[in-house]
Amino acid sequence: MRIILFFIAFFLTAPSIFSQNKIYHFDLSLIESNGATLADGLKSADYDIQLRAAQQAATWGKAEHIPDLLFLLHNFRNSITLERHYETMAAAAYALGQIGIAEHEMSPVDDLQAAALKQPNRLLVKECWMALAKLLPETESFGVRLEDAYKNNPEIPHNQYACLALASRKRINQSDLVKSILSFDEILNWEEEARVALAQVLSRTDYDFLSGNAPSDTLYKSKVKRWIQNEQSKYVRLQFGRLASRYEWWTLLNDLACSQDEQIAEPAIQVMLAKDSTFISNIFWVDLKKASAFNYMRVGIHFNQFNHDQIRAVLKSFPDHSYEQVEMAGVWNEKGHPDAQNFIMHQYSETDDLFQRISWVKKMSHSYLFIDTLLSKDFFTSPPALQNAIVECALEYGKSNALFSETLFPGWFAMLWTSQDPGVLAQLATWTRERAEKLKGDAFLIQTLEQTLPLFQRSQTIETYNELVNTLNAVRTDGLTTELLATNHRPFPSEKEWKKNQSCKVKLKTDVGTVVVKLNGLAAPESVSNLLQLCKDHYYDSIAFHRVVPNFVVQAGCTRGDGMSGMPYVISSEFMGHNFAPLHIGMASAGKHTESAQWFITLAYTPNLNGRYTEFGEVVRGKKVLRKIQVGTRILKMREQHLF
């Protein structure tokens, strides 16, 4: 009996084992060849390899792979189309969008449009819409008309996919398509992700049919307002602040600002803080005061509703260096008021906590005198993260000052370049390269860059070295170029490790609670293997979250505390077609194949990250803890937990 059971178990699991072995060796060959073996995989007659190659083409694909991907998109290898074939076809569509070459001699645009119109599979049609959004120029309309799409495939929610496509690449200036999207069915019946996308689309462009008063626009206007009034999703309502501002629906903006949920209120408050004094009559002050004394004061200070004694009294009522005190002082200093600057500088001087000091420095960007003081007195004795914050502040001042050349050259800028900190110099190099046309041929810059390069020509500082090289090449006028250094690549995980990591979790114990993340080791084997090894090495223990953007991401993994550190190696990007929904974890990077140790967790739908960053897991426990995380919150311990 045991022998019979053994053979039954063997025959059930053997195909899966053999399939995994093939996929592992294909992935390994792809990494070792730097993508050169992708074409062999796309041409393979083996279904598992064919699918994996189509998925990997999203990361490694080039123009030369377009013919093979089109072959897979049309499923030419098979006389019939099975459910499993659609997975490969959808992966091919996604990869074609990632490659992003519409002008190729075998342009995929017509093929993607045809598939979106005629194919019955939802995943495939969705990926075709998304790929078209990436391929077509911003000013060009979609070739797929919703009327035609619904005529061919009435069971597929084309309007929702069109919305996702527009939002993912900011292709939003298409009034006729947006009207078609709105006309098909009730918005509240859509998937949550699509409703978020629609709010993003409507809030980025002023559509006349929503802001005007023409009788023909009544249908669209009433439909959108009915949707807004009945919308319950927090993630959708986060987008309504900008939408209300776009169409001057001030009652809605005030309602959002008065929400008991801080996540919903904050975006609306930020919209108010971006308005000038002409907006003041549109604020319902009494309602705002009842809802939040803190927000009431912030908005009131912005619109000059309080005198300086009142502001000082409120600031002193908050705990020193608290989020509320810092934010309110920053609003007070928006116009560079001397009293506000003195208060900020005093608070900065009174604390020795690194992250508190950084938070105060970031509120000084309007304060020439105090930035000058920081640079001359504190800069060279400060830890790297504070140095970086001072540089950010100085450059922010220079960016907003029309005469930045006179104020930054050769004074502040020359002083900053004397730093030997890799993070500071990488930031200066990036800032300079963005202004390369204006600074081309500058003798001081060229000489400084040439003298600085030898200091960073080693594996630990390759990223800084290459930033400096790119900047030097951009400002040179002699026609010479300096070669970039090749980065060290972490070895691909062993087959045993690759299989073990396909289902695993990590637990983060932080100052404010515990978060558990389930990892996807099959879709992102390098990212998962790297993270687990760093956990095993205790790398993340005591590291602080250095970046927290409300309703966007929390980010950690930097030993310096400023986002400028990592490991002396990189791992590959793994763009396998995932979408960044709320509470997903992704690898931070400075470009393709530059991932190392830093990661982030999303706090909302972030379609702008799809296909640009590796997504490799999601939070399964501790969702409320993420809302408590602030800059400076520490990871006490981060360890692997197996699912079984």
C-alpha positions in Angstrom: 0.0 0.0 0.0 2.8 2.4 0.9 4.5 1.7 -2.4 1.3 2.5 -4.3 0.9 5.8 -2.3 4.6 6.7 -3.0 4.1 6.2 -6.8 0.9 8.3 -6.7 2.6 11.1 -4.8 5.6 10.9 -7.2 3.6 11.1 -10.3 1.6 14.0 -8.9 4.6 16.1 -7.8 7.2 15.0 -10.5 5.9 17.4 -13.2 6.0 20.3 -10.8 9.6 19.4 -9.7 10.8 19.0 -13.2 9.1 22.3 -14.2 10.8 24.1 -11.3 14.2 22.7 -12.3 13.8 24.0 -15.8 12.7 27.4 -14.7 15.6 27.7 -12.2 18.2 26.9 -14.8 16.6 29.3 -17.3 16.7 32.1 -14.8 20.3 31.3 -13.9 21.4 31.3 -17.5 19.6 34.6 -18.1 21.4 36.3 -15.2 24.8 34.8 -16.1 24.5 35.9 -19.7 23.1 39.3 -18.8 19.9 38.6 -20.7 21.5 37.1 -23.8 19.6 33.8 -23.5 16.2 35.4 -23.4 15.7 34.8 -27.2 16.2 31.1 -26.8 13.5 31.0 -24.1 11.1 33.0 -26.2 11.5 30.5 -29.0 11.3 27.4 -26.8 8.6 24.8 -27.5 8.4 24.1 -23.8 5.4 25.9 -22.3 7.0 26.5 -18.9 10.1 28.1 -20.4 8.1 30.0 -22.9 6.0 31.6 -20.1 9.0 32.3 -18.0 10.8 33.9 -20.9 7.8 36.1 -21.7 7.7 37.2 -18.0 11.4 37.9 -17.9 11.2 39.9 -21.1 9.6 42.7 -19.1 13.0 43.2 -17.5 15.5 41.9 -20.1 13.6 42.5 -23.3 14.9 44.7 -26.2 13.8 45.8 -29.6 15.3 42.6 -31.1 12.8 40.5 -29.0 9.7 42.2 -30.4 9.1 39.6 -33.3 9.3 36.7 -30.8 7.0 38.5 -28.4 4.5 39.2 -31.1 4.6 35.5 -32.0 3.7 34.6 -28.5 1.0 37.4 -28.3 -0.8 35.8 -31.2 -0.3 32.3 -29.8 0.9 31.1 -33.3 2.5 28.0 -31.9 -0.8 26.4 -31.0 -3.8 25.6 -33.1 -6.1 26.2 -30.2 -5.9 28.6 -27.3 -6.1 27.1 -23.8 -6.4 29.0 -20.6 -2.7 28.5 -19.8 -1.8 30.1 -23.2 -3.5 33.3 -22.2 -1.0 33.7 -19.3 1.9 33.7 -21.8 0.1 36.0 -24.2 -0.6 38.5 -21.3 3.1 38.3 -20.2 4.1 39.1 -23.8 1.8 42.1 -24.0 3.2 43.4 -20.7 6.8 43.0 -22.0 6.0 44.8 -25.3 4.8 47.8 -23.2 7.9 47.6 -21.1 10.3 47.6 -24.1 8.3 50.7 -25.2 9.4 51.1 -28.9 6.4 52.0 -31.0 8.5 53.0 -34.1 10.1 49.5 -34.5 9.8 48.0 -38.0 7.5 45.4 -36.5 5.5 47.9 -34.4 3.4 46.1 -31.7 0.8 48.8 -31.6 -1.6 47.4 -34.2 -1.2 43.9 -32.7 -2.0 45.1 -29.2 -5.0 47.1 -30.4 -6.3 44.0 -32.2 -5.8 41.8 -29.1 -7.6 44.4 -26.9 -10.6 44.4 -29.3 -10.9 40.7 -30.0 -9.4 38.5 -27.2 -11.9 37.1 -24.6 -9.4 36.9 -21.8 -9.6 39.7 -19.2 -5.9 39.6 -18.1 -4.7 39.7 -21.7 -7.0 42.6 -22.6 -5.9 44.5 -19.5 -2.2 44.1 -20.3 -2.9 45.2 -23.9 -4.5 48.4 -22.7 -1.6 49.1 -20.3 1.0 48.4 -23.0 -0.6 50.7 -25.4 -0.5 53.5 -22.8 3.3 53.1 -22.5 3.8 52.9 -26.3 1.7 55.7 -27.7 2.9 59.4 -27.5 1.2 61.6 -24.9 -0.6 63.6 -27.5 -1.8 60.6 -29.5 -5.3 59.2 -28.8 -5.8 55.5 -28.2 -6.5 53.5 -31.3 -9.0 51.4 -29.4 -12.5 52.9 -29.2 -14.5 51.8 -26.2 -17.6 51.4 -28.4 -15.8 48.9 -30.6 -14.2 47.1 -27.7 -17.5 46.5 -26.0 -19.2 45.5 -29.2 -16.5 42.7 -29.6 -16.2 41.9 -25.9 -19.1 43.0 -23.8 -18.0 40.9 -20.8 -14.7 42.7 -20.3 -14.6 46.0 -18.3 -12.7 48.0 -21.0 -13.6 51.3 -19.4 -11.8 50.3 -16.2 -8.7 49.1 -18.1 -8.7 52.3 -20.2 -8.7 54.3 -16.9 -5.8 52.2 -15.5 -3.9 52.8 -18.7 -4.4 56.5 -18.6 -3.4 56.8 -14.9 -0.3 54.5 -15.2 1.4 56.8 -17.7 -0.4 60.1 -17.1 -2.0 59.9 -20.5 -4.8 62.1 -19.4 -5.4 64.7 -22.1 -8.0 62.7 -24.0 -11.4 64.2 -23.4 -13.4 62.0 -25.8 -12.0 58.8 -24.3 -12.7 59.9 -20.8 -16.3 60.8 -21.8 -16.6 57.3 -23.2 -15.2 55.8 -20.0 -17.8 57.6 -17.9 -20.8 56.8 -20.2 -20.8 53.0 -19.9 -21.9 52.0 -16.4 -22.1 53.1 -12.8 -18.6 54.0 -11.4 -19.4 52.5 -8.0 -19.6 49.0 -9.6 -16.0 49.2 -10.7 -13.0 47.5 -9.0 -11.4 49.7 -6.4 -8.2 50.1 -8.3 -10.0 51.4 -11.3 -11.9 53.9 -9.3 -8.6 55.2 -7.8 -7.3 55.5 -11.4 -10.4 57.4 -12.5 -9.9 59.9 -9.7 -6.3 60.3 -10.6 -7.2 60.9 -14.3 -9.9 63.5 -13.6 -7.7 65.3 -11.1 -4.7 65.9 -13.4 -6.5 67.6 -16.3 -9.2 70.3 -16.4 -11.9 68.6 -18.5 -14.4 71.2 -19.7 -17.3 68.8 -19.5 -16.8 68.7 -15.7 -16.0 72.3 -15.1 -18.3 74.0 -17.6 -22.0 74.5 -17.6 -23.1 73.3 -21.1 -26.4 71.2 -21.0 -24.7 68.3 -22.8 -22.2 68.0 -19.9 -24.9 67.4 -17.2 -24.8 63.6 -17.5 -21.1 63.4 -16.8 -21.1 66.0 -14.1 -24.0 64.4 -12.2 -22.5 60.9 -12.6 -19.2 62.0 -11.1 -20.8 63.9 -8.3 -23.1 60.9 -7.4 -20.0 58.7 -7.4 -18.1 61.1 -5.0 -21.1 61.4 -2.6 -21.4 57.6 -2.3 -17.7 56.5 -2.5 -16.6 54.6 0.6 -13.1 53.5 -0.3 -10.4 55.3 1.6 -7.9 54.8 -1.2 -10.3 56.5 -3.7 -11.1 59.3 -1.3 -7.4 60.1 -0.9 -7.5 61.3 -4.5 -10.5 63.6 -4.2 -8.7 66.6 -2.7 -6.9 67.3 -6.0 -10.1 66.5 -8.0 -12.0 69.0 -5.9 -9.3 71.6 -6.4 -9.3 71.0 -10.1 -13.0 71.7 -10.6 -13.4 74.2 -7.7 -15.7 71.9 -5.7 -14.9 73.7 -2.4 -17.6 72.0 -0.4 -16.1 68.6 -1.2 -12.6 69.9 -0.4 -13.7 71.1 3.0 -15.6 67.9 3.8 -12.4 66.0 3.1 -10.3 68.3 5.2 -12.7 67.8 8.1 -12.6 64.0 7.8 -11.9 62.1 11.0 -9.5 59.9 9.1 -6.2 61.7 9.0 -5.1 59.9 5.8 -8.1 61.4 4.0 -7.8 64.8 5.6 -4.1 65.3 4.9 -4.2 65.4 1.1 -7.1 68.0 1.2 -5.1 70.1 3.7 -2.1 70.0 1.4 -4.3 71.3 -1.4 -5.4 74.2 0.8 -1.8 74.9 1.8 -0.9 75.2 -1.9 -3.5 77.9 -2.5 -2.9 81.7 -2.5 -4.8 84.3 -0.5 -7.6 84.6 -3.0 -8.8 81.1 -1.8 -9.4 82.2 1.8 -13.2 82.9 1.4 -13.8 79.2 0.3 -12.7 77.7 3.7 -15.4 76.7 6.2 -13.3 77.8 9.3 -15.8 76.7 11.9 -16.1 73.1 10.6 -12.3 72.9 10.2 -11.8 74.1 13.8 -14.2 71.5 15.1 -12.6 68.7 13.2 -8.9 69.4 14.0 -7.3 72.3 15.9 -4.0 71.3 14.3 -5.2 71.6 10.7 -7.2 74.7 11.6 -4.0 76.4 12.8 -1.9 75.2 9.8 -4.4 76.5 7.3 -5.0 79.7 9.3 -1.2 80.5 9.5 -0.9 79.9 5.8 -3.6 82.5 5.2 -2.4 85.0 7.8 -5.3 84.5 10.1 -3.2 84.7 13.3 -0.6 87.1 14.7 2.9 85.9 15.7 2.1 85.8 19.5 -0.8 83.4 18.8 1.4 81.2 16.6 4.2 81.1 19.1 1.8 80.2 21.9 0.4 77.3 19.8 3.8 76.0 18.8 4.9 76.0 22.5 1.8 74.0 23.4 3.0 71.0 21.3 5.7 68.7 22.6 9.1 69.9 21.5 10.2 68.4 18.1 6.8 66.7 17.6 5.5 66.2 14.1 2.8 68.9 14.8 5.3 71.4 16.0 7.7 70.9 13.1 4.9 71.0 10.4 3.3 74.1 11.9 6.7 76.0 12.1 7.3 75.0 8.5 4.1 76.6 7.4 4.9 79.7 9.4 8.3 79.9 7.6 6.8 79.6 4.1 7.5 83.2 3.3 10.8 83.3 5.3 9.4 85.2 8.3 12.3 86.1 10.7 10.4 85.0 13.8 9.6 81.6 12.3 13.3 81.2 11.3 14.5 82.1 14.8 12.0 79.5 16.3 13.2 76.8 13.9 16.9 77.5 14.5 16.3 77.5 18.3 14.6 74.2 18.2 17.3 72.7 16.0 20.0 73.9 18.4 18.2 72.5 21.4 18.2 68.9 20.3 21.0 66.4 19.7 18.7 63.8 18.1 19.7 63.2 14.5 16.3 62.7 13.0 14.8 65.7 14.9 17.6 67.9 13.6 17.0 66.7 10.1 13.3 67.5 10.4 14.1 71.1 11.5 16.7 71.5 8.8 14.2 70.6 6.1 12.0 73.6 7.2 14.9 76.1 6.7 14.9 76.2 2.9 13.6 79.8 2.9 16.3 81.0 5.4 19.5 82.2 3.7 21.1 83.3 6.9 20.6 80.0 8.7 21.6 77.8 5.8 24.8 79.9 5.6 25.3 79.3 9.4 24.7 75.6 9.1 27.2 75.3 6.2 29.9 77.3 8.0 29.5 75.8 11.5 27.8 72.4 11.5 28.2 70.9 8.1 31.7 69.2 8.4 31.1 68.0 11.9 27.7 66.5 11.3 26.9 62.8 10.6 26.2 61.9 7.0 22.4 62.0 7.1 22.4 65.5 8.6 25.0 66.6 6.0 22.7 65.4 3.3 19.7 67.2 4.8 21.8 70.5 4.9 22.8 70.0 1.2 19.1 69.3 0.2 18.1 72.5 2.0 20.8 74.6 0.4 20.0 73.3 -3.1 16.3 73.8 -2.5 17.0 77.4 -1.7 19.2 77.7 -4.8 16.4 76.2 -6.9 13.9 78.7 -5.8 16.3 81.7 -6.1 16.5 83.1 -9.6 20.1 84.4 -8.8 21.4 81.0 -7.6 24.5 81.3 -9.7 25.7 84.3 -7.7 24.7 82.9 -4.4 26.0 79.3 -4.9 29.1 79.9 -7.0 31.8 79.9 -5.8 30.5 80.2 -2.2 28.2 77.5 -0.9 28.7 75.2 -3.8 32.5 75.3 -3.7 32.2 74.6 0.1 29.9 71.6 -0.5 32.2 70.1 -3.1 35.0 69.9 -0.5 33.0 67.2 1.4 34.4 63.7 0.9 31.1 62.1 1.9 29.8 59.8 -1.0 26.2 60.6 -0.3 26.7 64.4 -0.4 28.8 64.2 -3.5 26.3 61.9 -5.3 23.6 64.4 -4.6 25.6 67.4 -5.8 26.5 65.5 -9.0 22.9 64.7 -9.7 21.9 68.3 -9.1 24.7 69.6 -11.3 23.9 67.2 -14.1 20.3 68.4 -14.2 21.7 71.8 -15.0 24.5 70.5 -17.3 23.6 72.8 -20.3 23.8 75.9 -18.1 27.1 74.7 -16.4 28.8 73.2 -19.4 32.5 74.1 -19.6 32.6 75.5 -16.0 36.3 75.2 -15.2 35.7 75.0 -11.4 33.3 72.1 -11.8 35.4 70.1 -14.2 38.5 70.5 -12.1 36.6 69.5 -8.9 35.1 66.5 -10.5 38.4 65.2 -11.9 40.1 65.7 -8.5 37.2 64.0 -6.6 36.9 60.8 -8.8 39.9 58.9 -7.4 38.5 59.0 -3.9 35.5 56.8 -4.9 37.0 54.3 -7.3 36.2 51.2 -5.2 33.3 48.8 -4.8 31.8 50.4 -1.7 31.3 53.7 -3.5 30.8 52.7 -7.1 27.4 54.4 -7.2 28.9 57.8 -6.2 31.8 57.3 -8.6 29.4 56.6 -11.6 27.2 59.6 -10.6 30.4 61.8 -10.7 31.5 60.3 -14.0 28.1 61.0 -15.6 28.2 64.6 -14.4 31.8 65.1 -15.6 30.9 63.8 -19.1 27.8 66.0 -19.2 29.7 69.3 -18.4 32.8 68.6 -20.5 33.4 70.5 -23.7 36.7 68.8 -24.7 35.0 65.7 -26.3 36.7 63.3 -23.8 34.7 60.8 -21.8 35.5 58.8 -18.7 34.4 55.2 -18.4 31.9 54.0 -15.8 32.9 51.3 -13.3 31.2 47.9 -13.6 29.2 47.1 -10.5 29.6 43.8 -8.6 26.6 41.5 -8.9 25.5 39.3 -6.0 25.5 35.6 -7.1 22.1 34.2 -8.1 20.7 32.0 -5.3 21.4 28.2 -5.3 18.7 25.9 -6.6 18.0 24.7 -3.0 17.7 28.3 -1.8 15.5 29.3 -4.8 13.0 26.5 -4.0 13.0 27.2 -0.3 12.3 30.9 -0.8 9.2 30.5 -2.9 7.0 30.7 0.2 8.3 32.6 3.2 7.7 35.5 5.5 9.7 38.1 7.3 8.8 39.7 10.6 9.7 43.3 11.4 9.7 44.3 15.0 9.7 48.1 15.2 9.5 50.8 17.9 5.7 51.1 17.2 4.7 47.5 16.6 5.2 44.4 14.4 4.7 44.0 10.7 4.8 40.7 8.8 5.5 40.5 5.1 4.8 37.5 2.9 7.5 37.3 0.1 7.1 36.0 -3.5 10.3 34.1 -4.1 9.2 32.6 -7.4 8.5 35.9 -9.1 11.4 37.8 -7.6 14.1 35.2 -6.5 17.0 37.6 -6.3 15.2 40.2 -4.3 13.8 37.7 -1.8 17.1 35.8 -1.5 19.0 39.0 -0.9 16.5 40.3 1.7 16.5 37.0 3.6 20.3 36.9 3.7 20.5 40.5 5.0 18.0 39.6 7.7 20.1 36.6 8.6 23.2 38.8 8.8 21.2 41.2 11.2 21.8 44.0 8.7 18.4 45.7 9.3 18.6 45.5 13.1 18.5 49.1 14.6 18.2 50.7 11.1 15.6 53.6 11.1 13.0 54.4 8.5 14.6 57.3 6.7 11.8 58.2 4.3 8.1 58.5 5.1 5.7 60.0 2.6 2.1 60.0 3.8 -0.3 58.1 1.5 2.7 56.9 -0.6 5.5 54.9 0.9 7.6 54.2 4.0 11.2 53.3 3.2 14.1 51.7 5.1 17.4 49.8 4.6 19.9 52.7 4.7 22.6 52.5 7.4 23.4 56.3 7.0 19.8 57.4 7.5 19.6 59.5 4.3 18.9 57.0 1.5 22.5 57.1 0.2 23.9 53.8 1.4 23.5 50.1 0.5 25.7 47.0 -0.1 28.9 46.9 -2.2 27.0 44.9 -4.8 23.7 45.1 -6.8 21.0 42.6 -7.7 18.9 42.5 -10.9 15.6 44.2 -11.3 12.7 41.8 -11.6 9.7 43.4 -13.4 7.4 40.4 -13.6 4.2 42.2 -14.3 3.1 42.9 -10.7 1.0 45.9 -9.7 1.9 48.0 -6.7 -1.4 47.8 -4.7 -1.5 49.2 -1.1 0.8 47.4 1.4 3.1 45.8 -1.2 6.9 45.7 -0.7 9.3 46.8 -3.4 13.0 47.3 -3.9 14.3 50.8 -3.9 16.7 51.6 -6.8 18.6 54.4 -8.6 17.7 52.9 -12.0 17.5 49.5 -13.6 19.6 46.7 -12.0 20.9 48.9 -9.2 18.8 47.4 -6.3 20.8 46.6 -3.2 19.5 46.7 0.4 16.8 49.4 0.6 13.1 48.6 0.3 9.8 50.4 0.6 6.2 49.5 1.5 3.4 51.3 -0.4 0.5 53.0 1.6 -1.9 53.4 -1.4 -2.3 52.5 -5.1 0.8 53.7 -6.9 0.5 52.8 -10.6 3.5 55.1 -11.4 5.8 52.5 -9.8 4.6 49.6 -11.9 7.3 48.3 -14.2 9.9 50.6 -12.7 10.5 48.9 -9.4 10.6 45.3 -8.3 7.5 44.2 -6.3 8.2 41.1 -4.3 5.7 40.7 -1.5 2.9 42.1 0.6 2.1 42.9 4.2 -0.2 40.3 5.8 -0.1 41.6 9.4 0.5 44.9 11.1 -1.3 47.2 8.6 -2.2 49.7 11.3 1.4 49.8 12.5 2.5 51.2 9.1 0.4 54.4 9.8 2.4 54.9 13.0 5.8 54.8 11.4 7.6 58.2 11.2 11.1 59.2 10.0 13.4 57.9 12.7 11.2 54.9 13.7 13.6 52.0 14.2 13.5 48.4 13.1 14.5 46.5 16.3 14.8 43.2 14.6 14.0 41.7 11.2 13.9 37.9 10.7 12.6 35.2 8.4 9.5 33.2 9.2 8.6 30.2 7.1 5.0 29.7 6.1 5.0 26.0 7.2 
